[in-house]
Amino acid sequence: MALRPNSAAARDVAYTLHPFTDLVAHEKIGPLVITRGKGVRVWDEDGKEYIESVAGLWSAALGFDNERLVQAATNQMRKLPFYHAFNAKSHEPLIELSEMLIERAPVPMARVIFANSGSEANDTAIKMAWYYNNALGRPAKKKVIGRIKGYHGITLAAASITGLPNNHRSFDLPLPGFVHTMTPHHYHEAMNGETEEGFATRCASELEKLILAEGPETVAAMWAEPIMGAGGVILPPRGYFEKIQAVLRKYEILLVADEVICGFGRTGHYWGTQTLGLQPDIITSA
Ligand SMILES: Cc1ncc(COP(=O)(O)O)c(C=O)c1O
């Protein structure tokens, strides 16, 4: 069906480039234009109603018309619409949120650093891991381990930790120094008769083999979503994180928990880290 000239859809096709989209098909079909939201529902430009079961990009967990958020944003826009944290500048919302996050951290955490998205949070955490090893005089300890089917974002480094072929193909990714270990998906990956515990042991042993092949002195950190989201909503097998963390500790490799879609109460606890028993060194959230 041809797009109506001058419609929002036709203007979108003329002017916008969309991530995660088949751009050839998009030129013919055009976008789904969403015009408003309320609670868990959104409406398109033709008035058709949808239950938004992914909460946007997993991010509208408080609903699409949360009045407290509207008020808080309005009040802050009136008082101080923007300020930054460079060169020792600060402001009240930044201090209050830092304090709140440290108080609610699932394991003792020292400080909060802010970014503008989950992807940028992961890129920033890579920089922190590299900075940490430089400060300790271990300049070679820089490689990052992700997991096949893991998803960590669209910026260059976050897409490199990601383990999804579509995020790498045609983009010259992953960047050098980013490697991937197996998906902890018992249902798809276990061998005949392999128990969850046995499969978790194999995941840990594969991780150790990868670390030894790369050289432990070159590996800085491993990234893990407590529950893998974009890769298929994959729960790890029983005992997985305990076994993985024992390997990481042995080789002084940091564990970074990507809580971008598990954090803030989405798994029954405040953090997915608590639900799945992680002891991360760094947490990224959004
Ligand atoms: C686990 C995880 N990490 C990172 C990201 C990237 O976050 P953003 O889209 O805010 O850059 C996502 C996005 O869905 C995610 O699911």
The ligand as an ORCA input file, in Angstrom:
! r2SCAN-3c Opt
* xyz 0 1
  C      20.388     -5.250     28.850
  C      20.435     -3.970     28.073
  N      21.540     -3.210     28.152
  C      21.628     -2.041     27.483
  C      20.601     -1.582     26.700
  C      20.766     -0.299     25.956
  O      20.055      0.715     26.559
  P      19.646      2.029     25.720
  O      18.665      1.569     24.696
  O      19.085      2.943     26.771
  O      20.905      2.564     25.132
  C      19.419     -2.327     26.593
  C      18.273     -1.835     25.798
  O      17.215     -2.437     25.753
  C      19.336     -3.568     27.282
  O      18.265     -4.362     27.154
*
